[in-house]
Structure formats: C-alpha cells, structure tokens
Amino acid sequence: MPLYKTIQPSSQTTVKIWKITESYNDLIYPLDLKPKSLERVLGMKSELHQRGFLSVRHLLRAFGYTDQDLYYDTNGKPHLKDGKHISITHSFTFSGVIISDSEVGIDIEKQRQKIAIIAKKFVNYEFSYLTENDEQYIKKLTVIWGIKESLYKLFATPGMLFKDHFLVIPFVLKDGETVAWIDYKHKKYRYNTCFLEFEGFTCAFVTT
C-alpha cells in the first residue's frame, strides 16, 4: 500500500504513516539496505517485525532518504546524516516516521484493554484527571503512553521513568493536542504534543 497519511504540524516538521499490507518480499525487493540493516532484518524471528522494519525504510524513501542516510547512536536513538532530527515507530500493521529541524519523538500503539492493567506502572499525576469508568479511559491511557514513549525516544537517556519523570497535562481526545513535561534531575523541559486515532490505533508525537 502507498503512504497512509501525511501530517505537517509546522513548516519544520512532517509525519508520515504507512499501513503495512505488503508481503515481506514485496517490501524488501525495492530497497537498498546497508549490510548491518540486512543482517538485522534477517535476524528477526517475527515476520511482523521484519515488515515493520522494512516499511520504515519505505517511509524514509517517501521523505527522500535512503537506509544509508540513517544511523543509530549508543543509546539506540536514530539520526540522519544531514543533521535533521528523526524518530521512528511501528506497531502491528502501522509504522511512522517524524522528521524535523528540532528534536522530536513519535509512537504508534494499538488500543487494547490490557493497558489498564499496567496503568500504575506509567501513570502518576495523570490519575488526577482520569476516571476508570470513563468510556474513553483506554483511549486516554493509550494517548498518555504514546506521549511518554515519544518523550523517552526524544530524550534517549537511560534511567528515565515514565511514571516519575514524564507528565502529561489534562487533555480532551477531540482536541488532538496537549502539553507534556519532563522533570528530570532538577530540570524541567516543556514539549508540545499531538495525537490522532485511526483503525483502532493511536499515534502520538512530541515536538520542542
């Protein structure tokens, strides 16, 4: 399938989302992968993960980049050789890439009931405005997780905890945006966040 969705929250930032309907062979055939990338994809035990990995390389192509333009630092954070900031995500049948002039993070999550079971592991302050009997409770938890995962990808610092160091300001689902904070080692950082839903998935991304 071609590109599923393109979002441009600002002139400096673009998000592209891919719906993964192609087979592994159809995805890998047009790509020119670095030896390390090829080794990585061949070593994946799950075809779903392989297809997610490859679909991200197709998103890079949609931006005008190739696999050779992408590299990872020691914390596993992706970078582009031209100095643009990038963040990557894939979940089941969707993948996403955000590229910007400033630091960014992105996450796609499938909306699932089991997120309520682990809520206490990543929610603290946010319980002050969440209600378990709210029919939108699962969707709101998924937004919070997606924002915090995006913040973690952006900051890429070992030792940071979703529950203790990330804070999501109250939001309304239909608004599609809110503000989030990182409170870490006596410093506070503010980020703009956006989120959207499609086909039972939530995508969240954060920008500076």
C-alpha positions as CSV (number, residue, x, y, z in Angstrom):
1,M,0.0,0.0,0.0
2,P,1.2,3.5,-0.6
3,L,1.6,6.1,2.1
4,Y,-1.3,6.0,4.5
5,K,-1.2,9.5,6.0
6,T,1.0,12.6,6.0
7,I,0.7,15.3,8.7
8,Q,2.6,18.6,8.8
9,P,2.2,20.2,12.2
10,S,4.6,23.0,11.2
11,S,6.8,24.1,8.3
12,Q,9.7,22.4,10.0
13,T,8.1,19.1,11.0
14,T,6.5,16.3,8.9
15,V,5.0,13.0,10.0
16,K,4.4,10.1,7.6
17,I,2.5,6.9,8.4
18,W,2.5,3.7,6.5
19,K,-0.2,0.9,6.6
20,I,1.7,-2.3,6.2
21,T,-0.3,-4.5,3.8
22,E,2.6,-5.7,1.6
23,S,4.4,-9.0,2.0
24,Y,7.9,-9.3,3.2
25,N,9.2,-10.0,-0.3
26,D,7.3,-7.0,-1.8
27,L,8.8,-4.7,0.9
28,I,12.4,-5.8,0.7
29,Y,12.7,-6.1,-3.1
30,P,12.9,-2.3,-3.9
31,L,15.2,-1.4,-1.0
32,D,19.0,-1.0,-1.0
33,L,19.8,-1.9,2.6
34,K,23.2,-1.4,4.4
35,P,24.8,-4.8,5.3
36,K,24.1,-4.1,9.0
37,S,20.4,-3.4,8.3
38,L,20.1,-6.5,6.1
39,E,21.7,-8.6,8.9
40,R,19.3,-7.1,11.4
41,V,16.2,-7.8,9.4
42,L,17.2,-11.3,8.5
43,G,17.8,-12.0,12.2
44,M,14.3,-11.0,13.3
45,K,12.2,-14.0,14.3
46,S,8.9,-12.4,13.6
47,E,7.8,-11.5,10.0
48,L,5.6,-8.8,11.5
49,H,8.7,-7.1,12.9
50,Q,10.6,-7.6,9.6
51,R,7.8,-5.9,7.7
52,G,7.6,-3.1,10.2
53,F,11.4,-2.5,9.9
54,L,11.2,-2.6,6.1
55,S,8.1,-0.3,6.0
56,V,10.1,2.3,7.9
57,R,12.7,2.2,5.1
58,H,9.9,2.9,2.6
59,L,8.9,5.9,4.7
60,L,12.5,7.1,4.6
61,R,12.2,6.9,0.8
62,A,9.0,8.9,0.9
63,F,11.0,11.6,2.7
64,G,13.7,11.5,0.1
65,Y,16.2,9.5,2.2
66,T,17.7,6.0,2.0
67,D,18.7,3.4,4.6
68,Q,22.3,4.7,4.1
69,D,21.2,8.1,5.5
70,L,20.1,6.6,8.8
71,Y,22.3,5.7,11.8
72,Y,21.9,5.0,15.5
73,D,23.8,6.2,18.5
74,T,24.9,4.2,21.5
75,N,21.5,4.8,23.2
76,G,19.7,3.4,20.2
77,K,18.4,6.8,19.1
78,P,18.2,7.2,15.3
79,H,19.8,10.1,13.5
80,L,20.0,11.4,9.9
81,K,23.4,12.2,8.4
82,D,22.2,15.7,7.2
83,G,21.5,16.7,10.8
84,K,17.7,16.6,10.7
85,H,16.0,15.1,13.7
86,I,14.1,11.8,13.3
87,S,12.0,9.4,15.3
88,I,10.6,6.1,14.3
89,T,7.8,3.8,15.4
90,H,6.0,0.6,14.2
91,S,3.2,-1.3,15.8
92,F,1.5,-4.3,14.2
93,T,0.2,-3.1,10.8
94,F,1.3,0.6,11.0
95,S,4.6,2.4,11.1
96,G,5.5,6.1,11.4
97,V,8.4,8.4,10.9
98,I,8.7,12.1,12.0
99,I,11.4,14.4,10.7
100,S,12.0,17.9,11.9
101,D,14.5,20.7,12.3
102,S,14.2,20.3,16.1
103,E,14.1,17.3,18.4
104,V,11.1,15.1,18.1
105,G,9.6,11.7,19.2
106,I,6.8,9.5,17.8
107,D,4.9,6.4,18.9
108,I,2.1,4.3,17.5
109,E,0.1,2.0,19.8
110,K,-2.7,-0.4,19.3
111,Q,-5.6,0.5,21.6
112,R,-6.0,-2.6,23.9
113,Q,-7.9,-3.2,27.1
114,K,-4.8,-4.6,28.8
115,I,-3.2,-1.2,29.1
116,A,-5.5,-0.6,32.1
117,I,-3.7,-3.4,33.9
118,I,-0.3,-1.8,33.6
119,A,-1.5,1.8,34.1
120,K,0.0,2.1,37.5
121,K,3.4,1.5,36.0
122,F,3.4,4.5,33.8
123,V,0.7,6.9,35.2
124,N,1.1,9.0,38.3
125,Y,0.0,12.7,38.1
126,E,-2.4,11.8,35.3
127,F,-4.6,9.8,37.6
128,S,-5.8,13.1,39.0
129,Y,-7.9,13.7,35.8
130,L,-8.5,10.1,34.7
131,T,-11.7,8.1,35.6
132,E,-11.7,4.3,35.2
133,N,-15.5,4.3,34.3
134,D,-15.0,6.8,31.6
135,E,-15.8,5.2,28.2
136,Q,-12.7,6.9,26.8
137,Y,-10.4,5.6,29.6
138,I,-8.5,3.1,27.4
139,K,-8.0,5.6,24.6
140,K,-6.8,8.2,27.1
141,L,-4.4,5.8,28.6
142,T,-3.1,4.9,25.2
143,V,-2.5,8.6,24.4
144,I,-0.6,9.1,27.7
145,W,1.5,6.0,27.0
146,G,2.2,7.2,23.4
147,I,3.2,10.7,24.6
148,K,5.5,9.3,27.3
149,E,7.1,6.8,24.9
150,S,7.7,9.7,22.4
151,L,9.3,11.7,25.2
152,Y,11.5,8.8,26.1
153,K,12.6,8.4,22.4
154,L,13.3,12.1,22.2
155,F,15.4,12.4,25.3
156,A,17.0,9.0,25.0
157,T,18.6,9.0,28.4
158,P,18.9,5.7,30.3
159,G,17.3,5.8,33.8
160,M,14.3,7.9,32.9
161,L,11.0,6.5,34.1
162,F,7.6,7.1,32.5
163,K,5.9,7.4,35.9
164,D,8.4,9.6,37.7
165,H,9.8,11.9,35.1
166,F,7.1,12.4,32.5
167,L,3.9,14.4,33.0
168,V,1.0,14.9,30.6
169,I,-1.3,17.9,31.1
170,P,-5.1,17.2,31.0
171,F,-6.5,16.9,27.5
172,V,-9.7,16.2,25.5
173,L,-9.4,13.5,22.9
174,K,-11.1,15.5,20.2
175,D,-8.6,18.3,20.6
176,G,-5.7,16.1,19.4
177,E,-3.1,18.1,21.3
178,T,-1.8,18.9,24.8
179,V,1.4,19.8,26.6
180,A,3.9,17.4,28.3
181,W,6.8,18.0,30.7
182,I,9.9,16.1,31.5
183,D,11.1,16.7,35.1
184,Y,14.5,15.2,35.4
185,K,17.5,15.9,37.7
186,H,16.1,19.2,38.9
187,K,15.4,20.4,35.3
188,K,12.1,20.9,33.6
189,Y,11.5,20.6,29.8
190,R,8.2,21.5,28.1
191,Y,7.0,19.9,24.9
192,N,4.1,20.3,22.5
193,T,2.3,17.0,21.8
194,C,-0.2,15.9,19.2
195,F,-2.2,12.7,18.9
196,L,-4.7,11.1,16.5
197,E,-6.6,7.9,16.1
198,F,-7.1,5.6,13.1
199,E,-8.3,2.0,12.7
200,G,-8.0,1.2,16.4
201,F,-4.5,2.7,16.8
202,T,-3.3,5.9,18.4
203,C,-0.3,7.9,17.1
204,A,1.3,10.5,19.4
205,F,4.2,12.7,18.7
206,V,6.1,15.4,20.6
207,T,8.0,18.5,19.4
208,T,10.0,21.2,21.1
